[in-house]
Amino acid sequence: MTKKPFRLSPYQVQWLMVVGFVTIGYALYVRYFVIEFSTVALACDAGLQTLPCKARALATVLFKNSVFGIVALVIAGLNFIRPSIVLLTGGLIAACLGIVLYNIALSGLAIGLFILGFARPAPATA
């Protein structure tokens, strides 16, 4: 019995596109309107306890410790060994957040590993 190669259905591709666009949109919002926007940064540094300030603090801790890139790389490695849509979705979220939020090197490697996960041998023809 031969194993079927991992292929995405059109619905799974659409799901990944929606997840990717929403993740990149949120990461861009956090980067440009919460982390780098001077008014919000000064207010948060002064002790304001709002949801954007908490998101700023969390994102700052995570990208300073390269958590986005490390998580994306680990999930990409698992997806390379045993591909699934769940791992691909989680890795896409981590890699998109890592690319936008300053973990470019590790997240870029993870994206490359995700692409290599699709490089499976073609099914044999009779």
C-alpha positions in Angstrom: 0.0 0.0 0.0 1.5 3.3 -1.1 1.2 6.5 0.9 -0.7 9.4 -0.8 1.4 12.5 -1.2 0.3 15.6 0.8 -1.8 17.8 -1.4 -4.0 20.7 -0.4 -7.7 20.9 -1.4 -9.0 24.2 -2.8 -10.8 24.8 0.5 -7.6 24.3 2.5 -5.8 26.8 0.2 -8.6 29.3 0.8 -8.4 28.7 4.5 -4.6 29.3 4.5 -5.0 32.5 2.5 -7.6 33.9 4.9 -5.5 32.9 8.0 -2.3 34.4 6.3 -4.0 37.7 5.4 -5.6 38.1 8.9 -2.3 37.3 10.6 -0.3 39.7 8.5 -2.9 42.4 9.0 -2.9 42.0 12.7 1.0 41.9 12.8 1.1 45.1 10.7 -1.4 46.7 13.1 0.7 45.8 16.1 3.9 46.8 14.6 3.0 50.2 13.1 0.1 51.4 15.3 1.1 49.9 18.7 4.9 49.3 18.8 6.3 52.0 16.6 3.6 54.7 16.9 5.2 57.3 19.3 2.0 58.5 21.0 1.0 54.9 21.9 4.5 54.0 22.9 4.9 56.9 25.2 1.5 56.3 26.8 2.3 52.6 27.3 5.7 53.4 28.8 4.1 55.8 31.2 2.0 53.0 32.6 -1.3 53.0 30.7 -3.0 49.6 31.1 -5.1 49.1 27.9 -5.3 46.1 25.6 -3.0 47.6 23.0 -0.4 48.3 25.7 -0.6 44.7 26.9 -0.3 43.5 23.3 2.7 45.7 22.8 4.4 44.3 25.9 3.7 40.7 24.9 4.8 41.2 21.4 8.0 43.0 22.6 8.9 40.1 24.9 8.2 37.5 22.3 10.2 39.1 19.5 13.1 39.9 21.7 13.4 36.2 22.6 12.9 35.1 19.0 9.8 33.1 20.0 8.0 33.6 16.7 10.9 32.4 14.6 11.7 29.4 16.9 8.0 28.3 17.0 7.7 28.6 13.2 10.9 26.7 12.7 9.9 23.8 15.0 6.4 23.6 13.4 8.0 23.7 10.0 10.2 20.8 10.9 7.3 18.8 12.2 5.3 19.6 9.1 8.3 18.5 6.9 8.3 15.1 8.7 4.5 14.6 8.8 2.6 17.2 6.8 -0.9 18.2 7.9 -3.2 21.2 7.5 -3.1 21.9 11.3 0.6 22.2 11.4 0.7 24.2 8.2 -1.9 26.7 9.7 0.0 27.0 13.0 3.3 27.4 11.3 1.9 30.0 8.9 0.6 32.1 11.8 3.9 31.9 13.6 6.0 32.6 10.5 3.8 35.6 9.4 4.0 37.1 12.9 7.8 36.5 12.9 8.4 38.1 9.5 6.5 41.3 10.4 7.6 41.4 14.0 11.4 41.4 13.6 12.2 37.6 13.6 13.0 37.6 9.9 15.9 35.0 9.8 14.3 32.1 11.6 10.8 32.8 10.1 12.3 32.9 6.6 14.0 29.5 7.2 10.7 28.2 8.4 8.9 29.4 5.3 11.5 27.8 3.1 11.0 24.5 5.0 7.3 24.7 4.5 7.9 25.1 0.8 10.2 22.1 0.8 7.4 20.1 2.5 5.5 20.3 -0.7 8.4 18.9 -2.7 7.3 15.3 -2.7 7.9 12.8 -5.5 5.2 12.7 -8.1 3.0 9.6 -8.1 4.2 6.9 -10.4 2.3 6.4 -13.6 1.5 3.0 -15.1 
